[in-house]
Amino acid sequence: MLQKKHIILIWLLLSFILIVLFITDVFLGSVNIPVKEVLKVLFTGETNHPEYLTIIYKFRIPKALTALFAGFALSVSGLQMQTVFKNPLAGPYVLGISAGASLGVAILVMGVSTFTVVSQFGVLGNWMVVIAAWLGSGLILFLILAISVRVKDIMTILILGIMFGSATSAIVNILQYFSNESMLKAFIVWTMGSLGGVSSAQLKVLIPSVVIGLLITFLSLKLLNAMLVGENYAKSMGLNIRLSRFLVFFSTSLLAGSVTAFCGPIGFIGIAVPHIARMVFKTANHKTLLPGSMIFGGIILLLSDIISQLPGQERTLPINSITALVGIPVVIWIIIRNQKLTSVS
């Protein structure tokens, strides 16, 4: 455990990095806008180029805010899953929430084209995709909660969650097989993940959803710390295990489900970030790990968004490709470290 003064210094440094990355993300984009013009727009709201106002306020700021809150949500939900399941490789999608969201979107984008005439819907808007993802996530959550009422073993719930995810993925694969080319392409683009497709109106739903999920998690700090020792210890402290599971599952579904619905599946952030926070702060106390995971999640996803942008071009790399390059080395390190610990013991 680090000394208090060292923790404060780390917080100041990380906060500075987060602010710098957020500003950098607003400054960079496919359209080259002079730094002076960006500052003028941000501080005065005026410019001689009206298109700059549109680019900054309608696209860049919403994208940077999306990266920030998506990083918060995915990292915290991953921390909760690793604590509850006592599994270092558990992530926010371990219960099949992401797979459920993918199933909802797949039914909308590909199933509709299979069974009805898509043209009557016109161009599929973002909100239709969001609603479909919420319904798919909600279905998986309902099944998991129904099982958790009867099943006490947390590892059994974990395995069943993985099975639900595999079942929904199988249905998605069947829909892909029978889908036409245009609908299949639209779905595959969604699965790559994107931070730039979230509008200002959608942020008004995404941000409150993430904030509510984070508040539930902060209220569950005592419960999460008790779960580190074991459920028997948590029971001896008078904690209701079923209610505790419900709160953790609900907040995780709210956090991960919201991000998946608006941004598509974004992998590895939930698995890797909590371990980075543990390594830096050298503690298992969630009073430090929770805000630590949040700030590292925001930093890494903002950095990933900056890296994904191709300067001078209209295209950007899929955010999932960047987060995978960041997260995979961390996962490999976790596996090697655990293998060494097992060999020593």
DRENSEMAR-584559 format. One record per residue: residue number from 1; y, x, z of N, C-alpha, C in turn. Coordinates in steps of 0.02 Angstrom, whole numbers, plus 50000, padded with zeros to 5 digits. Layout:
<sites>
SITE  NUM  Y  X  Z  Y  X  Z  Y  X  Z .
...
</sites>
This chain:
<sites>
SITE  1  49940  50042  50000  50000  50000  50000  50062  50044  50000 .
SITE  2  50107  50032  49954  50168  50071  49950  50216  50053  50005 .
SITE  3  50260  50100  50022  50312  50086  50070  50363  50038  50041 .
SITE  4  50398  50003  50086  50444  49951  50065  50498  49978  50018 .
SITE  5  50525  50037  50034  50579  50065  49992  50554  50082  49921 .
SITE  6  50490  50103  49917  50461  50117  49851  50452  50053  49811 .
SITE  7  50431  50000  49845  50422  49935  49811  50489  49910  49785 .
SITE  8  50542  49918  49825  50609  49896  49804  50631  49935  49742 .
SITE  9  50619  50001  49741  50637  50042  49684  50599  50020  49621 .
SITE  10  50534  50004  49630  50494  49981  49573  50521  49915  49547 .
SITE  11  50539  49870  49593  50567  49805  49573  50632  49814  49533 .
SITE  12  50675  49858  49556  50739  49870  49522  50726  49898  49452 .
SITE  13  50679  49945  49447  50664  49975  49382  50634  49924  49334 .
SITE  14  50586  49885  49359  50553  49835  49316  50603  49781  49295 .
SITE  15  50647  49760  49340  50698  49710  49323  50744  49736  49268 .
SITE  16  50763  49800  49274  50806  49831  49223  50771  49832  49156 .
SITE  17  50707  49852  49156  50669  49855  49093  50662  49785  49062 .
SITE  18  50650  49735  49105  50643  49666  49080  50707  49643  49046 .
SITE  19  50764  49656  49077  50829  49635  49048  50842  49671  48982 .
SITE  20  50828  49737  48982  50840  49776  48921  50796  49751  48863 .
SITE  21  50733  49737  48878  50687  49712  48825  50708  49643  48801 .
SITE  22  50731  49600  48847  50753  49533  48827  50813  49538  48779 .
SITE  23  50861  49580  48797  50920  49590  48755  50900  49620  48688 .
SITE  24  50856  49670  48690  50833  49702  48628  50798  49652  48582 .
SITE  25  50759  49607  48611  50724  49556  48572  50773  49510  48537 .
SITE  26  50830  49496  48569  50881  49454  48539  50917  49492  48483 .
SITE  27  50926  49557  48491  50961  49597  48442  50921  49608  48378 .
SITE  28  50855  49613  48384  50813  49631  48327  50787  49569  48291 .
SITE  29  50776  49576  48226  50748  49521  48187  50745  49539  48114 .
SITE  30  50719  49494  48073  50712  49508  48001  50779  49513  47967 .
SITE  31  50831  49479  47995  50899  49484  47968  50938  49535  48008 .
SITE  32  50967  49583  47975  51005  49636  48009  51075  49610  48027 .
SITE  33  51085  49599  48092  51150  49577  48117  51182  49634  48157 .
SITE  34  51242  49654  48141  51275  49708  48178  51278  49694  48253 .
SITE  35  51271  49747  48292  51273  49740  48365  51337  49706  48388 .
SITE  36  51392  49725  48358  51457  49696  48377  51458  49620  48367 .
SITE  37  51427  49598  48312  51426  49526  48297  51381  49489  48347 .
SITE  38  51324  49520  48366  51279  49489  48414  51315  49480  48481 .
SITE  39  51349  49533  48504  51386  49530  48567  51441  49478  48564 .
SITE  40  51474  49473  48507  51527  49424  48498  51500  49353  48504 .
SITE  41  51443  49342  48473  51412  49275  48475  51390  49259  48547 .
SITE  42  51359  49307  48581  51333  49295  48649  51389  49282  48699 .
SITE  43  51445  49319  48694  51496  49315  48746  51553  49266  48729 .
SITE  44  51564  49253  48664  51619  49208  48645  51594  49146  48609 .
SITE  45  51534  49150  48580  51508  49093  48542  51543  49083  48475 .
SITE  46  51579  49134  48454  51616  49130  48391  51599  49189  48346 .
SITE  47  51603  49178  48281  51592  49231  48232  51618  49208  48164 .
SITE  48  51633  49255  48122  51655  49239  48054  51596  49223  48008 .
SITE  49  51536  49230  48034  51475  49216  47995  51436  49160  48030 .
SITE  50  51444  49099  48008  51410  49042  48042  51334  49050  48043 .
SITE  51  51306  49084  47994  51233  49092  47992  51208  49135  48052 .
SITE  52  51251  49179  48077  51232  49219  48135  51222  49175  48197 .
SITE  53  51265  49125  48204  51258  49078  48260  51191  49043  48257 .
SITE  54  51173  49021  48198  51109  48986  48189  51050  49031  48205 .
SITE  55  51052  49092  48178  50996  49138  48188  50988  49155  48262 .
SITE  56  51043  49169  48297  51039  49191  48367  51022  49134  48414 .
SITE  57  51056  49077  48406  51046  49022  48454  50985  48979  48438 .
SITE  58  50968  48974  48374  50912  48931  48355  50845  48967  48350 .
SITE  59  50848  49033  48340  50785  49069  48330  50774  49126  48380 .
SITE  60  50821  49172  48386  50808  49232  48426  50807  49219  48501 .
SITE  61  50856  49183  48526  50856  49168  48598  50797  49125  48618 .
SITE  62  50781  49070  48582  50721  49032  48599  50657  49074  48596 .
SITE  63  50653  49120  48547  50592  49162  48542  50587  49210  48601 .
SITE  64  50643  49239  48622  50642  49284  48679  50625  49247  48744 .
SITE  65  50652  49187  48752  50636  49146  48811  50563  49126  48811 .
SITE  66  50536  49110  48751  50466  49093  48746  50422  49151  48767 .
SITE  67  50438  49211  48743  50400  49271  48762  50403  49282  48837 .
SITE  68  50462  49272  48867  50471  49283  48939  50428  49236  48979 .
SITE  69  50433  49171  48965  50397  49121  49005  50323  49120  48989 .
SITE  70  50305  49135  48927  50234  49140  48910  50202  49199  48947 .
SITE  71  50239  49254  48952  50214  49311  48990  50205  49295  49064 .
SITE  72  50254  49259  49093  50247  49236  49162  50183  49194  49171 .
SITE  73  50176  49145  49127  50122  49096  49135  50053  49126  49127 .
SITE  74  50044  49165  49073  49978  49193  49059  49956  49244  49112 .
SITE  75  50002  49285  49135  49984  49336  49184  49967  49305  49251 .
SITE  76  50005  49254  49273  49991  49221  49337  49926  49182  49334 .
SITE  77  49914  49147  49279  49852  49109  49273  49792  49157  49272 .
SITE  78  49799  49216  49241  49746  49265  49242  49733  49292  49312 .
SITE  79  49786  49304  49350  49780  49327  49419  49742  49277  49461 .
SITE  80  49757  49213  49452  49723  49160  49490  49648  49158  49473 .
SITE  81  49632  49162  49409  49562  49159  49389  49523  49218  49416 .
SITE  82  49552  49278  49415  49518  49337  49440  49507  49332  49516 .
SITE  83  49553  49300  49550  49547  49291  49623  49493  49240  49640 .
SITE  84  49495  49183  49607  49448  49129  49622  49377  49149  49605 .
SITE  85  49367  49179  49546  49299  49195  49523  49277  49265  49545 .
SITE  86  49323  49303  49576  49307  49372  49597  49278  49412  49540 .
SITE  87  49306  49402  49481  49283  49435  49420  49342  49470  49388 .
SITE  88  49341  49537  49382  49398  49573  49354  49412  49558  49281 .
SITE  89  49364  49528  49246  49373  49513  49175  49388  49439  49163 .
SITE  90  49399  49401  49216  49417  49331  49208  49489  49325  49184 .
SITE  91  49501  49277  49140  49568  49266  49113  49586  49193  49114 .
SITE  92  49646  49176  49091  49668  49106  49095  49627  49058  49053 .
SITE  93  49588  49084  49005  49549  49040  48962  49476  49039  48981 .
SITE  94  49459  49064  49041  49390  49068  49061  49358  49000  49070 .
SITE  95  49397  48949  49086  49370  48882  49095  49367  48842  49030 .
SITE  96  49382  48874  48975  49379  48838  48911  49442  48800  48894 .
SITE  97  49497  48813  48930  49560  48777  48918  49586  48792  48848 .
SITE  98  49585  48856  48829  49609  48875  48763  49564  48846  48708 .
SITE  99  49498  48847  48721  49452  48819  48672  49463  48744  48664 .
SITE  100  49478  48710  48720  49493  48638  48716  49555  48625  48676 .
SITE  101  49607  48667  48687  49669  48659  48648  49656  48671  48574 .
SITE  102  49615  48722  48559  49598  48736  48489  49560  48678  48458 .
SITE  103  49516  48646  48497  49480  48589  48471  49527  48532  48454 .
SITE  104  49576  48519  48498  49624  48466  48484  49663  48479  48420 .
SITE  105  49686  48541  48412  49724  48558  48352  49679  48557  48291 .
SITE  106  49617  48579  48298  49571  48579  48241  49556  48508  48217 .
SITE  107  49548  48462  48264  49536  48392  48244  49596  48364  48207 .
SITE  108  49656  48381  48231  49716  48357  48198  49725  48388  48129 .
SITE  109  49721  48455  48126  49737  48490  48064  49681  48486  48013 .
SITE  110  49618  48491  48037  49562  48492  47990  49521  48428  47990 .
SITE  111  49513  48397  48049  49474  48336  48052  49508  48278  48016 .
SITE  112  49575  48275  48022  49612  48222  47988  49603  48228  47913 .
SITE  113  49603  48290  47889  49595  48299  47816  49525  48282  47793 .
SITE  114  49476  48283  47841  49407  48268  47823  49395  48193  47818 .
SITE  115  49427  48155  47864  49410  48084  47869  49465  48037  47844 .
SITE  116  49527  48062  47837  49580  48017  47814  49623  48053  47762 .
SITE  117  49673  48018  47740  49720  48047  47691  49777  48079  47729 .
SITE  118  49783  48145  47724  49834  48181  47762  49904  48165  47738 .
SITE  119  49912  48151  47675  49978  48142  47646  50018  48087  47680 .
SITE  120  49984  48038  47712  50020  47984  47744  50057  48008  47806 .
SITE  121  50039  48067  47832  50074  48095  47890  50133  48138  47869 .
SITE  122  50137  48156  47805  50188  48203  47784  50172  48273  47810 .
SITE  123  50224  48312  47821  50214  48380  47847  50199  48375  47922 .
SITE  124  50145  48406  47942  50126  48404  48013  50177  48444  48054 .
SITE  125  50212  48409  48099  50263  48441  48141  50232  48476  48201 .
SITE  126  50273  48517  48232  50249  48554  48291  50228  48508  48347 .
SITE  127  50263  48452  48354  50248  48408  48411  50179  48377  48404 .
SITE  128  50157  48362  48343  50090  48334  48334  50038  48385  48356 .
SITE  129  50050  48448  48339  50003  48501  48359  50003  48508  48435 .
SITE  130  50062  48505  48466  50067  48512  48538  50029  48456  48574 .
SITE  131  50038  48395  48552  50004  48338  48583  49929  48345  48577 .
SITE  132  49907  48366  48517  49835  48375  48507  49807  48429  48553 .
SITE  133  49844  48484  48562  49822  48538  48606  49819  48515  48679 .
SITE  134  49868  48476  48699  49868  48450  48768  49808  48405  48780 .
SITE  135  49792  48362  48731  49735  48317  48739  49670  48356  48744 .
SITE  136  49662  48407  48702  49602  48448  48705  49595  48485  48770 .
SITE  137  49650  48515  48794  49649  48550  48858  49634  48502  48915 .
SITE  138  49665  48442  48912  49654  48392  48965  49582  48369  48969 .
SITE  139  49548  48364  48912  49478  48344  48911  49435  48395  48948 .
SITE  140  49445  48460  48933  49405  48512  48966  49421  48514  49040 .
SITE  141  49485  48507  49058  49505  48508  49129  49471  48451  49167 .
SITE  142  49469  48391  49136  49438  48333  49168  49364  48347  49181 .
SITE  143  49330  48376  49133  49258  48391  49141  49247  48442  49197 .
SITE  144  49289  48494  49198  49282  48546  49249  49295  48517  49319 .
SITE  145  49348  48477  49325  49364  48448  49390  49309  48400  49413 .
SITE  146  49281  48361  49366  49226  48316  49384  49166  48354  49409 .
SITE  147  49151  48411  49379  49094  48452  49401  49109  48485  49468 .
SITE  148  49171  48508  49478  49188  48544  49539  49183  48500  49601 .
SITE  149  49186  48434  49591  49177  48388  49648  49106  48391  49675 .
SITE  150  49058  48402  49630  48987  48402  49649  48959  48472  49659 .
SITE  151  48983  48520  49621  48956  48588  49623  48998  48631  49669 .
SITE  152  48966  48664  49716  49001  48706  49764  49006  48779  49742 .
SITE  153  48956  48802  49705  48954  48872  49685  49005  48886  49631 .
SITE  154  49053  48931  49646  49108  48944  49600  49083  48979  49537 .
SITE  155  49030  49020  49542  49004  49054  49484  48970  49005  49436 .
SITE  156  48941  48952  49463  48911  48901  49420  48966  48866  49380 .
SITE  157  49023  48853  49413  49079  48822  49378  49105  48868  49323 .
SITE  158  49106  48933  49337  49128  48982  49287  49082  48980  49226 .
SITE  159  49017  48981  49239  48969  48980  49183  48975  48916  49143 .
SITE  160  48982  48859  49178  48990  48795  49143  49054  48794  49102 .
SITE  161  49107  48824  49128  49170  48828  49090  49160  48868  49026 .
SITE  162  49123  48922  49030  49108  48962  48971  49067  48922  48921 .
SITE  163  49019  48882  48947  48978  48840  48903  49019  48787  48868 .
SITE  164  49066  48756  48905  49111  48707  48874  49152  48740  48819 .
SITE  165  49176  48801  48832  49214  48837  48782  49173  48852  48720 .
SITE  166  49110  48871  48730  49066  48886  48674  49051  48822  48634 .
SITE  167  49042  48766  48669  49027  48703  48634  49087  48681  48592 .
SITE  168  49147  48686  48620  49206  48666  48581  49217  48713  48522 .
SITE  169  49204  48778  48532  49211  48826  48477  49161  48810  48421 .
SITE  170  49101  48786  48439  49051  48768  48389  49076  48708  48347 .
SITE  171  49107  48660  48382  49134  48602  48345  49191  48623  48299 .
SITE  172  49233  48669  48323  49287  48695  48281  49260  48729  48219 .
SITE  173  49206  48768  48227  49176  48803  48170  49149  48753  48119 .
SITE  174  49121  48698  48143  49096  48646  48097  49153  48615  48058 .
SITE  175  49209  48601  48094  49268  48573  48060  49296  48622  48009 .
SITE  176  49295  48687  48025  49318  48737  47978  49275  48738  47915 .
SITE  177  49210  48729  47924  49164  48730  47867  49178  48674  47818 .
SITE  178  49196  48615  47844  49207  48557  47801  49280  48546  47782 .
SITE  179  49325  48589  47807  49396  48579  47794  49416  48606  47726 .
SITE  180  49470  48577  47699  49495  48603  47635  49537  48666  47647 .
SITE  181  49554  48700  47594  49585  48766  47600  49652  48765  47635 .
SITE  182  49695  48718  47619  49762  48716  47647  49761  48702  47722 .
SITE  183  49719  48655  47743  49715  48638  47814  49683  48695  47854 .
SITE  184  49634  48728  47824  49601  48784  47857  49651  48841  47867 .
SITE  185  49693  48853  47818  49743  48906  47824  49793  48890  47880 .
SITE  186  49814  48827  47884  49862  48807  47936  49833  48817  48005 .
SITE  187  49769  48802  48014  49737  48810  48079  49729  48884  48097 .
SITE  188  49709  48924  48048  49699  48996  48061  49765  49029  48080 .
SITE  189  49820  49009  48047  49886  49036  48065  49903  49018  48138 .
SITE  190  49886  48957  48159  49899  48937  48229  49858  48979  48278 .
SITE  191  49796  48994  48260  49753  49033  48306  49777  49105  48314 .
SITE  192  49819  49129  48268  49844  49198  48274  49897  49204  48328 .
SITE  193  49924  49148  48349  49976  49150  48401  50044  49166  48372 .
SITE  194  50095  49132  48398  50163  49144  48374  50213  49124  48428 .
SITE  195  50264  49166  48435  50318  49151  48483  50379  49123  48447 .
SITE  196  50382  49131  48381  50441  49112  48344  50443  49040  48322 .
SITE  197  50389  49002  48332  50387  48933  48309  50409  48883  48360 .
SITE  198  50430  48905  48419  50450  48860  48473  50525  48846  48467 .
SITE  199  50543  48783  48458  50613  48763  48450  50646  48754  48518 .
SITE  200  50712  48746  48517  50750  48734  48579  50727  48670  48613 .
SITE  201  50711  48619  48574  50688  48556  48603  50619  48565  48637 .
SITE  202  50576  48605  48607  50510  48617  48636  50514  48660  48699 .
SITE  203  50564  48705  48701  50575  48745  48761  50591  48701  48821 .
SITE  204  50622  48644  48809  50639  48598  48863  50576  48566  48894 .
SITE  205  50521  48571  48859  50456  48549  48887  50417  48608  48914 .
SITE  206  50417  48664  48876  50379  48723  48895  50403  48752  48961 .
SITE  207  50469  48763  48968  50495  48797  49027  50483  48756  49091 .
SITE  208  50499  48690  49092  50484  48652  49154  50409  48651  49170 .
SITE  209  50366  48649  49120  50294  48649  49132  50272  48714  49165 .
SITE  210  50298  48770  49140  50282  48835  49169  50310  48841  49240 .
SITE  211  50372  48818  49249  50403  48821  49316  50363  48781  49367 .
SITE  212  50340  48722  49348  50300  48681  49394  50234  48717  49411 .
SITE  213  50202  48745  49360  50140  48782  49372  50151  48841  49418 .
SITE  214  50206  48877  49409  50222  48934  49451  50237  48913  49523 .
SITE  215  50272  48857  49531  50287  48832  49598  50222  48815  49636 .
SITE  216  50176  48782  49601  50111  48766  49633  50075  48830  49654 .
SITE  217  50079  48881  49612  50046  48945  49628  50079  48978  49688 .
SITE  218  50145  48979  49691  50180  49009  49748  50164  48972  49813 .
SITE  219  50155  48906  49808  50137  48867  49867  50064  48881  49888 .
SITE  220  50025  48911  49844  49954  48924  49858  49941  48997  49876 .
SITE  221  49994  49035  49894  49986  49106  49909  49937  49118  49966 .
SITE  222  49943  49079  50020  49898  49087  50077  49826  49074  50057 .
SITE  223  49817  49024  50016  49750  49005  49992  49720  49061  49949 .
SITE  224  49760  49090  49904  49735  49143  49861  49716  49205  49901 .
SITE  225  49756  49222  49950  49740  49279  49993  49676  49267  50032 .
SITE  226  49666  49205  50055  49605  49188  50092  49543  49193  50047 .
SITE  227  49551  49174  49983  49495  49176  49936  49472  49247  49920 .
SITE  228  49517  49296  49931  49498  49366  49920  49441  49386  49966 .
SITE  229  49441  49359  50027  49390  49376  50077  49327  49336  50065 .
SITE  230  49334  49275  50040  49276  49233  50027  49288  49161  50049 .
SITE  231  49249  49115  50019  49260  49045  50034  49240  49027  50106 .
SITE  232  49191  49062  50133  49172  49049  50203  49230  49065  50250 .
SITE  233  49264  49121  50237  49322  49139  50277  49377  49088  50268 .
SITE  234  49386  49066  50206  49438  49016  50192  49424  48951  50230 .
SITE  235  49359  48932  50233  49341  48872  50271  49355  48881  50345 .
SITE  236  49341  48942  50371  49352  48955  50442  49426  48951  50460 .
SITE  237  49469  48960  50409  49541  48954  50420  49565  48881  50414 .
SITE  238  49518  48837  50400  49535  48766  50395  49559  48744  50326 .
SITE  239  49547  48785  50275  49568  48768  50208  49516  48723  50174 .
SITE  240  49540  48673  50138  49497  48628  50101  49480  48661  50034 .
SITE  241  49417  48681  50026  49398  48720  49967  49405  48678  49903 .
SITE  242  49384  48615  49905  49388  48574  49845  49460  48563  49824 .
SITE  243  49503  48549  49874  49574  48540  49858  49604  48605  49832 .
SITE  244  49582  48661  49861  49607  48727  49840  49589  48740  49767 .
SITE  245  49526  48726  49750  49504  48735  49681  49545  48692  49634 .
SITE  246  49556  48629  49655  49594  48583  49612  49663  48611  49599 .
SITE  247  49697  48636  49650  49765  48662  49642  49765  48722  49595 .
SITE  248  49716  48767  49604  49713  48827  49562  49697  48808  49490 .
SITE  249  49647  48764  49481  49629  48743  49413  49686  48706  49379 .
SITE  250  49720  48663  49418  49774  48623  49389  49832  48668  49368 .
SITE  251  49852  48714  49412  49909  48758  49395  49891  48804  49337 .
SITE  252  49828  48829  49336  49806  48871  49281  49806  48833  49215 .
SITE  253  49783  48771  49217  49781  48731  49156  49852  48715  49132 .
SITE  254  49896  48702  49180  49966  48688  49162  49998  48749  49131 .
SITE  255  49987  48807  49160  50018  48869  49135  49988  48889  49068 .
SITE  256  49922  48899  49067  49889  48923  49006  49889  48869  48952 .
SITE  257  49879  48806  48971  49879  48752  48922  49946  48743  48888 .
SITE  258  50001  48749  48926  50068  48742  48897  50081  48796  48846 .
SITE  259  50065  48858  48864  50077  48913  48818  50033  48906  48755 .
SITE  260  49970  48888  48765  49925  48880  48707  49949  48825  48661 .
SITE  261  49972  48770  48690  49995  48714  48649  50054  48733  48605 .
SITE  262  50102  48770  48632  50162  48785  48595  50157  48850  48555 .
SITE  263  50119  48898  48578  50118  48965  48547  50052  48983  48515 .
SITE  264  50000  48941  48525  49934  48960  48502  49900  49004  48553 .
SITE  265  49836  49020  48543  49800  49063  48591  49828  49134  48589 .
SITE  266  49850  49159  48647  49874  49228  48653  49827  49264  48701 .
SITE  267  49789  49312  48676  49737  49342  48716  49759  49405  48753 .
SITE  268  49719  49425  48802  49721  49488  48838  49777  49495  48889 .
SITE  269  49831  49456  48884  49885  49461  48933  49859  49441  49002 .
SITE  270  49823  49386  49006  49798  49361  49069  49747  49408  49101 .
SITE  271  49708  49443  49061  49658  49489  49088  49691  49555  49110 .
SITE  272  49733  49583  49068  49758  49651  49079  49814  49655  49131 .
SITE  273  49862  49609  49128  49923  49616  49169  49910  49618  49244 .
SITE  274  49867  49574  49272  49856  49578  49344  49829  49646  49367 .
SITE  275  49789  49679  49326  49763  49745  49343  49819  49797  49341 .
SITE  276  49865  49790  49294  49921  49836  49292  49964  49828  49355 .
SITE  277  49974  49766  49376  50013  49753  49437  49978  49783  49499 .
SITE  278  49912  49775  49502  49875  49804  49559  49880  49880  49560 .
SITE  279  49877  49910  49500  49879  49982  49495  49948  50009  49516 .
SITE  280  50001  49975  49497  50069  49998  49512  50087  49986  49585 .
SITE  281  50073  49926  49610  50093  49908  49678  50042  49928  49731 .
SITE  282  49981  49945  49709  49929  49969  49754  49917  49920  49812 .
SITE  283  49908  49857  49796  49896  49806  49847  49857  49749  49817 .
SITE  284  49822  49711  49861  49787  49650  49840  49822  49589  49867 .
SITE  285  49877  49599  49903  49914  49543  49932  49951  49505  49877 .
SITE  286  49937  49440  49872  49967  49400  49819  50043  49390  49827 .
SITE  287  50068  49402  49887  50141  49397  49897  50177  49449  49856 .
SITE  288  50143  49505  49843  50171  49557  49799  50143  49552  49729 .
SITE  289  50078  49537  49723  50045  49535  49657  50071  49479  49613 .
SITE  290  50086  49422  49643  50107  49364  49602  50172  49378  49565 .
SITE  291  50227  49395  49602  50289  49412  49565  50281  49475  49523 .
SITE  292  50238  49522  49546  50227  49583  49507  50193  49568  49440 .
SITE  293  50144  49524  49441  50110  49504  49379  50158  49467  49333 .
SITE  294  50201  49426  49362  50250  49389  49322  50295  49437  49283 .
SITE  295  50324  49485  49319  50373  49529  49286  50339  49575  49235 .
SITE  296  50278  49598  49250  50241  49638  49201  50221  49596  49141 .
SITE  297  50202  49533  49152  50185  49489  49096  50244  49478  49050 .
SITE  298  50304  49467  49079  50364  49458  49039  50380  49521  49000 .
SITE  299  50375  49579  49033  50390  49643  49000  50343  49656  48941 .
SITE  300  50278  49647  48952  50229  49663  48900  50233  49616  48841 .
SITE  301  50245  49551  48854  50248  49504  48798  50314  49513  48760 .
SITE  302  50369  49528  48794  50431  49543  48759  50423  49606  48716 .
SITE  303  50391  49658  48745  50379  49719  48708  50334  49706  48648 .
SITE  304  50282  49665  48657  50237  49648  48602  50274  49612  48546 .
SITE  305  50320  49567  48566  50359  49531  48516  50405  49578  48477 .
SITE  306  50434  49626  48512  50478  49675  48478  50437  49717  48428 .
SITE  307  50378  49739  48450  50335  49780  48406  50311  49740  48345 .
SITE  308  50299  49675  48355  50271  49634  48301  50321  49621  48244 .
SITE  309  50385  49634  48257  50436  49621  48206  50438  49680  48157 .
SITE  310  50439  49663  48093  50444  49713  48041  50517  49717  48019 .
SITE  311  50552  49772  48036  50623  49778  48021  50638  49769  47946 .
SITE  312  50688  49728  47931  50709  49718  47862  50665  49672  47822 .
SITE  313  50614  49642  47853  50570  49596  47817  50568  49529  47852 .
SITE  314  50550  49478  47815  50547  49411  47842  50482  49398  47881 .
SITE  315  50432  49440  47871  50367  49429  47903  50363  49465  47969 .
SITE  316  50322  49439  48013  50307  49472  48077  50231  49476  48085 .
SITE  317  50208  49526  48122  50137  49533  48134  50115  49479  48184 .
SITE  318  50052  49456  48180  50027  49407  48229  50031  49436  48299 .
SITE  319  50058  49397  48346  50067  49422  48414  50000  49439  48447 .
SITE  320  49947  49403  48427  49881  49418  48454  49857  49489  48437 .
SITE  321  49877  49513  48379  49857  49581  48360  49888  49632  48406 .
SITE  322  49951  49621  48424  49987  49669  48467  49960  49665  48539 .
SITE  323  49951  49604  48565  49927  49598  48634  49856  49625  48640 .
SITE  324  49817  49620  48587  49749  49649  48589  49752  49725  48594 .
SITE  325  49798  49756  48556  49805  49829  48559  49828  49852  48627 .
SITE  326  49867  49810  48662  49890  49826  48729  49835  49813  48780 .
SITE  327  49800  49757  48773  49752  49734  48824  49684  49767  48821 .
SITE  328  49660  49782  48761  49592  49810  48754  49584  49876  48792 .
SITE  329  49631  49924  48787  49623  49986  48827  49618  49972  48902 .
SITE  330  49655  49923  48926  49653  49906  48997  49584  49878  49016 .
SITE  331  49557  49834  48973  49491  49805  48985  49437  49860  48985 .
SITE  332  49442  49906  48937  49394  49962  48935  49399  50004  48999 .
SITE  333  49460  50016  49022  49470  50055  49083  49439  50019  49143 .
SITE  334  49446  49952  49146  49417  49913  49200  49342  49920  49201 .
SITE  335  49310  49914  49143  49237  49918  49138  49213  49988  49159 .
SITE  336  49247  50040  49134  49227  50109  49152  49236  50121  49226 .
SITE  337  49292  50098  49254  49304  50108  49326  49252  50073  49368 .
SITE  338  49236  50011  49350  49185  49974  49388  49117  50006  49382 .
SITE  339  49102  50034  49323  49038  50068  49313  49034  50130  49357 .
SITE  340  49089  50167  49364  49090  50227  49407  49081  50208  49480 .
SITE  341  49114  50152  49501  49108  50130  49569  49036  50109  49585 .
SITE  342  49003  50076  49535  48934  50055  49544  48887  50115  49551 .
SITE  343  48901  50166  49510  48859  50227  49511  48866  50264  49577 .
SITE  344  48927  50266  49605  48939  50301  49668  48905  50265  49725 .
SITE  345  48910  50197  49725  48879  50158  49778  48803  50160  49774 .
</sites>
